Amino acid sequence: MSYDIDFFYTLKGIDTLMEGLLVTLQLSLTSIVIGVSLGFVVALMVMSPSKLLSWPATSFIEIFRCTPALIQIVWIFYCVPMLFNVFLDPIVMGVLALSLNLIAFNAEAYRAAIQAIPKAHLDASVALGLNKIQTNVYVVLPQAIRLALPVLVTNGISIFQQSALVAIVAIEDLMYMGKMLSTETYRPIETFTVVALIYFAIALPAMYISSRLEKRLKVA
């Protein structure tokens, strides 16, 4: 069977792919903001001496780190509405699924970073009369973000790539629109090649930034 490569019809439908890319970026960036913010909170819960906080947080992390992201997305989209009678906008459901996954991985990154903070810094905060919340906000959080930043960036890139999985539940992201375009044009090779190049063009600079950050932090 002969197949002549022709990108004409795929490039003609580039606007369709750009619409999908906007949805992908919306999902990814919103999930990253939530993941970076709540990941720190979950990390503090894991390290809390109270088992009422540490056990649920640890269980949450293990569940989302030890199950495939695809299963998490499908479960949240199909099982949550059936079990809890909750019906949300598909984009909101997509953000929820991706955010929960990212929170679990970022929490582990924060936990490792918090453990690397010198104990003398915490003792100094006590000597200055800072309470627990002030210590976490003004002493722990800035240092934890600095130490965990390369991992947080890498996790953000991973969630951008994993966002393609939401196409399976018919969210019109880049992957879904690529699938639709390939069906309309009968050009799957060309279409998914362009889709892959779009993901690559966004992920590669982010990976470069992550690498540079890691080198700078090691030097510092």
DRENKOL-353146 format. One line per 5 residues: their letters; for each residue x, y, z of N, C-alpha, C. Coordinates in steps of 0.02 Angstrom, whole numbers, plus 32768, in hexadecimal, padded with zeros to 4 digits. Layout:
<recs>
a> X:Y:Z:X:Y:Z:X:Y:Z | ...
</recs>
This chain:
<recs>
msydi> 802A:7FC4:8000:8000:8000:8000:802C:803E:8000 | 8021:806B:7FCF:8049:80A8:7FCA:8025:80E1:7FEE | 804C:810C:800D:802F:8145:8030:805B:8181:8021 | 803F:81B3:8001:8064:81EF:7FEF:805C:8223:8026 | 8094:8237:8043:8093:8269:8078:8081:82AD:805A
dffyt> 804D:82CC:8077:8036:830D:805F:8019:8334:809A | 803C:8369:80AE:8028:8390:80E9:7FF7:83C8:80D7 | 7FE3:83CD:8099:7FB9:8406:8084:7F79:840B:80AC | 7F53:83D5:80B0:7F13:83D7:80D1:7F1A:83DD:811D | 7F4F:83C0:8138:7F5B:83C7:8180:7F6B:840F:8192
lkgid> 7F97:842E:816B:7FA9:8474:8178:7F6F:84A3:816A | 7F44:8490:813D:7F08:84B7:812F:7EDA:84B9:816B | 7EDC:8483:8192:7EB2:847F:81CF:7ED7:8492:820E | 7F0E:84B8:8208:7F36:84CA:8242:7F0E:84F2:8275 | 7EDD:8519:825E:7EB3:853F:828D:7E8E:8511:82BD
tlmeg> 7E7A:84D8:82A4:7E58:84A7:82CE:7E87:848E:8304 | 7EC5:8481:82F2:7EF6:846A:8323:7F06:84A0:8356 | 7F08:84DF:833F:7F16:8517:836D:7EDE:851F:83A0 | 7EA0:8512:838B:7E68:8514:83BA:7E71:84DF:83F0 | 7E86:84A4:83DB:7E94:846E:840A:7ECE:847F:8438
llvtl> 7F01:84A0:841C:7F3B:84B3:8444:7F28:84E3:847C | 7EFB:8512:846D:7EE4:8541:84A0:7EC3:851C:84DA | 7E9C:84EA:84CB:7E7C:84C2:8500:7EB0:849C:8528 | 7EE1:847F:8504:7F18:845B:8526:7F3E:8489:8555 | 7F4E:84C5:853E:7F72:84F5:8569:7F47:850B:85A4
qlslt> 7F06:8514:8598:7ED9:8526:85CF:7ED8:84F0:8604 | 7ED1:84B2:85EE:7ED2:8479:861D:7F14:8475:8643 | 7F4B:847A:861E:7F8D:8470:863B:7F9F:84A8:866C | 7F97:84E6:8657:7FAB:851E:8681:7F81:8523:86C1 | 7F40:8518:86BA:7F15:8518:86F6:7F29:84E1:8725
sivig> 7F36:84A6:870A:7F4A:846D:8734:7F8D:8479:8755 | 7FBB:849A:8732:7FFD:84A8:874E:7FF7:84D9:8789 | 7FCF:850D:8781:7FC6:853D:87B7:7FA8:851B:87F5 | 7F76:84F2:87EA:7F57:84CD:8822:7F89:849B:8840 | 7FAD:8478:8815:7FDC:8446:882D:8015:8463:8855
vslgf> 802E:849C:8840:8065:84BD:8864:804C:84D8:88A8 | 8010:84F2:88A9:7FF5:850F:88E6:7FE2:84DA:8919 | 7FB7:84AC:8905:7F9E:847A:8934:7FD0:8442:8941 | 8000:843A:8915:8034:8408:8922:805A:8417:8962 | 8067:8457:896E:808A:846C:89AB:805F:845D:89E8
vvalm> 801F:846A:89E3:7FF1:845E:8A1B:7FF0:8413:8A2C | 7FEB:83E9:89F8:7FE9:83A1:8A04:802B:8389:8A21 | 8063:83A6:8A0B:80A4:8393:8A27:80A7:83A2:8A72 | 808D:83DB:8A86:808B:83ED:8ACD:805E:83BC:8AF4 | 8027:83A8:8AD5:7FFB:8378:8AF6:801E:8335:8B00
vmsps> 8043:831F:8ACD:8067:82DF:8AD3:809A:82E2:8B0C | 80BA:831B:8B15:80EE:8322:8B48:80D2:8336:8B8C | 8090:833E:8B90:8071:8352:8BCF:8076:8319:8C02 | 8081:8329:8C42:8081:82F5:8C76:803C:82D7:8C82 | 8008:82FA:8C6B:7FC4:82E2:8C73:7FB4:82AD:8C3F
kllsw> 7FA2:8272:8C55:7F91:823C:8C26:7F50:824A:8C01 | 7F25:8274:8C1E:7EE7:8287:8BFC:7EF6:82AF:8BBC | 7F30:82CF:8BB9:7F45:82F4:8B7E:7F74:82CB:8B52 | 7FA3:82A9:8B72:7FD7:8287:8B4C:7FBE:8248:8B28 | 7F93:8222:8B47:7F7B:81E4:8B27:7F51:81F1:8AE9
patsf> 7F1E:821E:8AEB:7EF9:822B:8AAD:7F25:8248:8A76 | 7F53:8275:8A88:7F7F:8294:8A57:7FAD:8260:8A37 | 7FC9:8234:8A61:7FF5:81FF:8A47:7FCE:81CF:8A1A | 7F92:81BD:8A2E:7F68:8191:8A05:7F57:81B1:89C2 | 7F47:81F1:89C4:7F39:8216:8986:7F75:8214:8956
ieifr> 7FB0:8221:8971:7FEC:8221:8947:7FF9:81DD:8929 | 7FF4:81A9:8952:8003:8166:893A:7FD0:8150:8904 | 7F91:8161:890E:7F5E:814E:88DD:7F6C:816E:8899 | 7F7B:81AF:8899:7F84:81D2:885A:7FC9:81C7:883B | 7FFA:81B3:8864:803C:81A4:8848:8041:815D:882E
ctpal> 8017:8131:8848:801D:80E9:8839:7FE7:80D0:880A | 7FBE:80FC:87EE:7F8D:80E8:87BD:7F98:8110:877D | 7F89:80F3:8743:7F94:8117:8704:7F68:8155:86FE | 7F84:8189:86E1:7F5E:81C8:86D9:7F1F:81BD:86AF | 7F23:8190:867E:7EE9:8182:8654:7EAF:8166:867D
iqivw> 7EBF:8138:86AB:7E8B:811B:86D6:7E6D:8152:8702 | 7E97:817E:871C:7E7E:81B5:8746:7E4D:81E1:8720 | 7E5E:81F2:86E1:7E33:821D:86B9:7DF1:81FB:86AB | 7DF4:81BD:8696:7DB6:8198:8686:7D8B:8190:86C4 | 7DAB:8180:86FD:7D85:8176:873B:7D62:81B6:8750
ifycv> 7D86:81EF:874D:7D68:822E:8762:7D30:8243:8733 | 7D38:8236:86F2:7D05:824A:86C1:7CC6:821F:86C5 | 7CCF:81DF:86D1:7C96:81B2:86CD:7C7D:8199:8711 | 7CA9:8190:8740:7C95:8174:8781:7C7D:81A9:87B2 | 7C9E:81E3:87B4:7C8A:8218:87E2:7C41:822E:87D6
pmlfn> 7C2D:823B:8797:7BE7:824E:878D:7BB6:8217:87A2 | 7BC8:81D8:8797:7B9B:81A1:87A9:7B97:8197:87F5 | 7BCF:819E:8817:7BD1:8192:885F:7BB7:81CC:8888 | 7BC6:8209:8872:7BB6:8244:889B:7B83:8273:887B | 7B6A:825F:8840:7B38:8287:881D:7B52:82CF:8811
vfldp> 7B92:82D3:8800:7BB2:8314:87F2:7BC2:8318:87A8 | 7BA7:834B:8787:7BB2:8353:8740:7BD0:8398:8733 | 7C0E:8399:871E:7C32:83D8:8713:7C43:83E0:86C9 | 7C56:841C:86B7:7C6D:8429:8673:7CA9:83FC:8664 | 7CAD:83E1:8627:7CE5:83B4:8616:7D2A:83D3:8622
ivmgv> 7D31:8413:8614:7D72:8434:8620:7D82:8434:866A | 7D50:8441:8694:7D5A:8441:86DD:7D6E:83FB:86F4 | 7D4D:83C8:86D9:7D5E:8383:86EA:7DA5:8372:86D4 | 7DB8:838B:8699:7DFC:837F:8681:7E30:83A0:86AE | 7E23:83DD:86C2:7E50:8400:86F0:7E54:83DB:8732
lalsl> 7E1C:83C4:874B:7E1A:839F:878A:7E45:8360:8787 | 7E3D:833A:8751:7E63:82FC:874A:7EAE:8309:8745 | 7EC2:8339:871C:7F09:8348:8713:7F26:8368:8752 | 7EFF:8392:8774:7F18:83B4:87B0:7F25:8383:87E8 | 7EF7:8355:87F3:7F00:8324:8829:7F3F:82FA:881E
nliaf> 7F4B:82E8:87DF:7F87:82C2:87CF:7FC5:82EC:87DD | 7FC4:832B:87C8:7FFF:8356:87D1:800B:8367:881A | 7FD5:8371:8840:7FDC:8380:8887:8003:8348:88AA | 7FF3:830A:889A:8014:82D1:88BA:805F:82D1:88AC | 8072:82DD:886E:80B9:82DC:885C:80DE:8319:8877
naeay> 80BD:8353:8875:80DC:838F:8891:80E4:838B:88DC | 80B4:836B:88FD:80B9:8364:8946:80F8:833E:895A | 8109:830B:8934:8146:82E5:8942:8184:830F:8935 | 8181:8339:8901:81BA:8365:88F2:81C3:8398:892A | 818C:83B4:8942:818F:83E3:897A:81A7:83C1:89BA
raaiq> 8190:8385:89C6:81A4:8361:8A03:81EF:8358:8A05 | 820C:8343:89CD:8255:833A:89C9:8278:837D:89D3 | 825C:83B2:89B6:827B:83F4:89BC:8278:840D:8A04 | 823F:8403:8A24:8237:841A:8A6A:8268:83F5:8A98 | 8272:83B5:8A8C:82A0:838E:8AB5:82E8:83A5:8AAB
aipka> 82F6:83C6:8A72:833A:83DE:8A64:8348:8423:8A81 | 8314:8444:8A9C:831E:8486:8ABA:8344:847E:8AFC | 8379:84A3:8B06:83A0:849D:8B45:8375:84A9:8B82 | 837D:8480:8BB5:8354:8486:8BF2:8362:84C9:8C14 | 839D:84E5:8C09:83AE:8525:8C27:837F:855D:8C10
hldas> 8368:8558:8BD2:833A:858B:8BB8:82F7:8588:8BDD | 82E1:854C:8BEC:82A2:8544:8C11:82AA:855C:8C59 | 82E4:854C:8C76:82F1:8563:8CBA:82F4:85AF:8CBD | 830F:85CD:8C88:8313:8616:8C86:82CE:8636:8C83 | 82A1:8615:8C5F:825C:8630:8C5A:823A:862D:8C9E
valgl> 8248:85F9:8CC4:822C:85F4:8D08:8249:862B:8D35 | 828A:8636:8D2C:82AB:866A:8D54:8290:86B0:8D44 | 827A:86B9:8D06:825E:86FA:8CF2:8215:8702:8D07 | 81F8:86CD:8D23:81B4:86D1:8D3B:817F:86C3:8D06 | 8193:86A4:8CCE:8162:8694:8C9A:8139:8658:8CAE
nkiqt> 80F8:865B:8CA1:80CE:8620:8CAF:80D5:85EE:8C76 | 80AF:85B6:8C7B:80B6:8580:8C4B:80A4:8596:8C04 | 806E:85BB:8BFE:8058:85D1:8BBC:808A:8602:8B9E | 80A2:8631:8BC6:80D3:8662:8BAD:8114:863F:8B99 | 8128:860D:8BBF:8165:85E7:8BAE:815E:85C4:8B6B
nvyvv> 8124:85A5:8B62:8118:8581:8B23:8116:85B0:8AE7 | 80F6:85EA:8AF0:80EE:8619:8AB9:812E:863F:8AA9 | 8151:8657:8ADD:8189:8684:8AD2:81CE:8661:8AD2 | 81D1:8627:8AF0:8212:8604:8AF5:8213:85C4:8ACB | 81E1:8599:8AD7:81E1:8558:8AB6:81CF:855D:8A6C
lpqai> 8198:857F:8A5C:8180:8581:8A17:81B3:859E:89E5 | 81D2:85D8:89F2:8202:85F3:89C1:823C:85C3:89B4 | 8257:85A4:89EA:828F:8577:89E1:8279:8536:89BF | 823D:851E:89D0:8224:84E0:89B2:821A:84E9:8967 | 81FE:8522:8953:81F3:852F:890C:8237:8532:88E8
rlalp> 8267:8554:8906:82A9:855A:88E7:82C9:8515:88DE | 82C7:84EB:8911:82E6:84AA:890E:82C0:847A:88E0 | 827E:8481:88DE:8255:8452:88B7:8247:846A:8871 | 825D:84A7:8860:8249:84C6:8820:8258:849B:87E2 | 8294:847D:87DC:82A0:8454:87A0:826E:841A:879A
vlvtn> 825E:83FA:87D3:822F:83C2:87D1:81E8:83DB:87C2 | 81D6:8416:87DE:8194:8432:87D0:818B:8442:8786 | 81C1:845D:8767:81BE:846C:8720:81B7:842C:86F8 | 81DE:83F9:870A:81DA:83B9:86E7:8194:839A:86EE | 8178:839D:872A:8134:8384:8735:8101:83AA:870B
gisif> 810C:83EC:8705:80DF:8414:86DC:80E2:8400:8693 | 811E:83F2:867A:8125:83DA:8635:8103:8397:862C | 810A:836C:865D:80EA:832A:865A:809E:8330:8657 | 8082:835F:867E:8039:8366:867E:8022:8384:863D | 804B:83AF:861E:803B:83CA:85DB:8037:8390:85A9
qqsal> 8066:8362:85AD:8065:8329:857F:802B:82F9:858F | 801F:82EE:85D0:7FE9:82C1:85E3:7FA4:82DD:85D5 | 7FA0:831F:85CA:7F5F:833D:85BB:7F41:8321:857B | 7F6B:8303:8550:7F52:82E4:8513:7F22:82AB:8523 | 7F27:828F:855F:7EFC:8256:8571:7EB3:826A:8577
vaiva> 7EA5:82AB:8582:7E5F:82BF:858A:7E39:82BA:8548 | 7E5D:82B0:8511:7E3C:82A6:84D0:7E0F:8269:84D1 | 7E1F:8239:84FC:7DF8:81FB:84FF:7DB2:8207:851B | 7DAA:823E:8540:7D67:824F:855B:7D49:8289:8535 | 7D61:8293:84F8:7D43:82C2:84C8:7D4B:830B:84DA
iedlm> 7D7E:831D:8501:7D8E:8364:850A:7DB4:837A:84CC | 7DA1:83B3:84B0:7DBC:83C7:846F:7E00:83E8:8476 | 7E30:83C2:8490:7E74:83DB:8496:7E9A:83D0:8455 | 7EDC:83DB:8457:7F04:83D4:841B:7F01:838E:83FF | 7F06:835C:842A:7F05:8317:8413:7EC2:8305:83F4
ymgkm> 7E8C:831A:8413:7E49:830B:83FA:7E3D:832C:83B7 | 7E51:836C:83B1:7E48:838F:8372:7E74:8372:833B | 7EAF:8359:834F:7ED9:8336:831E:7EB9:82F7:8304 | 7E99:82D3:8332:7E75:8296:831D:7E3C:82A7:82ED | 7E17:82DB:82FD:7DE0:82F0:82D2:7DF9:8305:828D
lstet> 7E30:832C:828C:7E4B:8344:824D:7E65:830A:8222 | 7E85:82DA:8243:7E9F:82A1:821D:7E67:8278:81FE | 7E2E:8275:8221:7DF4:8251:8207:7DD5:8275:81CB | 7DD3:82B8:81D0:7DB6:82E0:819A:7DE1:82E0:815B | 7E23:82E2:8165:7E51:82E9:812C:7E6C:82A7:8113
yrpie> 7E61:8271:8139:7E7E:8230:8129:7ECA:8234:8126 | 7EE7:825F:8152:7F2F:8268:8154:7F49:8260:819C | 7F45:8222:81B8:7F5A:8219:81FE:7FA4:8223:8209 | 7FCE:820E:81DA:8016:8214:81E3:8029:825E:81E7 | 8012:8285:81B7:8023:82CC:81B5:8006:82F1:81F1
tftvv> 7FC7:82E2:8202:7FA6:8306:8238:7FC6:82F8:827B | 7FD2:82B9:828B:7FEF:82A9:82CC:8039:82BB:82D0 | 8059:82C1:8296:809E:82DB:8295:809E:8324:82A9 | 8070:834B:828D:806A:8392:829E:8057:839A:82E8 | 8028:8371:82FF:8014:8373:8346:8050:8365:8373
aliyf> 8077:8332:8362:80B3:8322:8389:80E5:835B:8389 | 80ED:837C:8350:811C:83B4:834B:8105:83EF:8375 | 80C4:83F9:837B:80AA:8430:83A5:80B9:8422:83EE | 80AC:83E4:8404:80BD:83D1:8449:8108:83D9:8455 | 8130:83C3:8425:8179:83C6:842A:8191:840F:842F
aialp> 8173:843B:8405:8188:8481:8403:817B:84A5:8445 | 814A:848E:846A:813B:84AD:84AB:8162:848C:84E4 | 8168:844A:84E1:8189:8425:8517:81D5:842F:8517 | 81F3:8433:84DB:823D:8438:84D8:8258:8477:84FA | 823E:84B3:84EB:8257:84EE:8510:824D:84E9:855B
amyis> 8214:84CB:856F:8207:84C3:85B7:823A:8494:85D6 | 824C:845F:85B3:827F:8431:85CC:82C3:8454:85D1 | 82D1:847F:85A1:8310:84A4:85A1:8312:84D3:85DE | 82DB:84F5:85EA:82D6:8521:8624:82E0:84FA:8665 | 82C1:84BF:8669:82C8:8494:86A4:8311:8481:86AF
srlek> 8333:846F:8679:8379:845B:867D:83A5:8495:8695 | 8398:84D0:867A:83BE:850B:868E:83B2:851D:86D7 | 8373:8518:86EC:8363:8526:8732:8388:84F7:8761 | 8388:84B7:874E:83A9:8485:8778:83F4:8493:877F | 8414:84A6:8748:845C:84B6:8749:8469:84F4:8773
rlkva> 843F:8527:876C:8449:8564:8792:8441:8558:87DD | 840E:8531:87EF:8402:8523:8835:8439:84FA:8854 | 8457:84CD:882D:8490:84A6:8846:84CC:84D3:8853 | 84D6:8503:8825:850E:8532:882E:8503:855E:886B | 84C3:8574:8872:84B2:85A0:88AB:84B5:857A:88ED
</recs>
